[in-house]
Amino acid sequence: MLDEVLVDRMLDNLLTNALKYSPGLTLVRLQVRHHQKEWRIEVQDQGMGIPEADLGSLFSAFRRGGNVGNIKGSGVGLYIVKKCAELQGGRVGVVSHEGRGTTFWVQLPWNLAEGEALPSI
């Protein structure tokens, strides 16, 4: 049982960034799965990647990668993703290689309603 509005904001920010920082006609992949008692959402792009020096502050407000050049943005999207995940008891992370792409992940607890069983996938 997750907050639909918060999940929508997370997905909107992650997918918008993946498309914005990737060259045209490259694959952006969204994967959603559950494992044990958690949802895992991953957004993977083949874009410019994030410099290693910027990874530590990436989820802070008004922070952007040092290699974004003239691409417009405010630096609050990933901060919003992190806060939305935390409000639902979740966490976020990133794996990135400059010049080869980025994968952002969000893990959220799978809160079952009483009597509900995990779906079989």
VEXKE-30883 format. One record per residue (C-alpha): residue in one letter; x, y, z. Coordinates in steps of 0.02 Angstrom, whole numbers, padded with zeros to 5 digits, always signed. Example, Ala and Ser with C-alpha at 12.3 -4.5 7.8 and 13.67 -1.06 7.14 Angstrom:
A+00615-00225+00390 S+00684-00053+00357 
REM end
This chain:
M+00000+00000+00000 L+00092+00151-00067 D+00044+00332-00093 E-00003+00347-00276 V+00040+00533-00286 L+00214+00508-00212 V+00251+00360-00326 D+00192+00463-00476 R+00309+00607-00429 M+00456+00488-00409 L+00426+00406-00578 D+00396+00573-00664 N+00561+00644-00601 L+00664+00488-00636 L+00595+00460-00811 T+00605+00645-00857 N+00788+00651-00804 A+00829+00490-00897 L+00757+00560-01058 K+00830+00735-01033 Y+01009+00676-01005 S+01010+00540-01140 P+01042+00563-01325 G+00890+00544-01437 L+00833+00369-01486 T+00923+00280-01345 L+00841+00155-01231 V+00772+00209-01062 R+00715+00060-00960 L+00589+00058-00817 Q+00583-00099-00713 V+00468-00130-00565 R+00477-00290-00464 H+00452-00354-00290 H+00570-00457-00187 Q+00520-00525-00018 K+00440-00375+00066 E+00501-00234-00046 W+00460-00153-00211 R+00610-00105-00317 I+00591+00023-00454 E+00737+00051-00573 V+00757+00180-00710 Q+00908+00149-00821 D+00972+00260-00960 Q+01116+00261-01081 G+01152+00446-01058 M+01300+00551-01007 G+01318+00475-00835 I+01361+00569-00677 P+01538+00615-00624 E+01594+00515-00473 A+01632+00676-00378 D+01448+00727-00390 L+01370+00563-00330 G+01381+00602-00144 S+01274+00760-00153 L+01159+00710-00295 F+01002+00690-00188 S+01026+00859-00103 A+00918+01007-00153 F+00982+01119-00293 R+01125+01001-00341 R+01162+00949-00519 G+01299+00850-00601 G+01450+00951-00653 N+01437+00888-00832 V+01259+00945-00875 G+01316+01095-00976 N+01170+01197-01044 I+01036+01068-01008 K+00903+01158-00907 G+00854+01101-00734 S+00831+01162-00556 G+00920+01025-00460 V+00769+00976-00355 G+00703+00823-00448 L+00812+00693-00362 Y+00786+00779-00194 I+00599+00757-00221 V+00624+00573-00267 K+00722+00544-00106 K+00594+00633+00003 C+00447+00540-00077 A+00535+00374-00047 E+00578+00417+00133 L+00398+00471+00170 Q+00346+00293+00125 G+00485+00209+00224 G+00595+00183+00071 R+00766+00227+00008 V+00851+00277-00154 G+01017+00248-00238 V+01113+00269-00398 V+01243+00177-00501 S+01322+00283-00636 H+01469+00279-00754 E+01513+00442-00839 G+01489+00426-01026 R+01397+00259-01011 G+01234+00292-00919 T+01148+00289-00752 T+01029+00178-00654 F+00925+00254-00515 W+00836+00136-00397 V+00701+00159-00267 Q+00657+00025-00139 L+00492+00038-00048 P+00417-00076+00083 W+00283-00195+00027 N+00149-00160+00157 L+00017-00295+00145 A-00161-00263+00200 E-00223-00388+00327 G-00258-00554+00242 E-00174-00502+00078 A-00045-00619+00001 L+00106-00574-00104 P+00069-00592-00290 S+00159-00730-00382 I+00263-00664-00524 
REM end
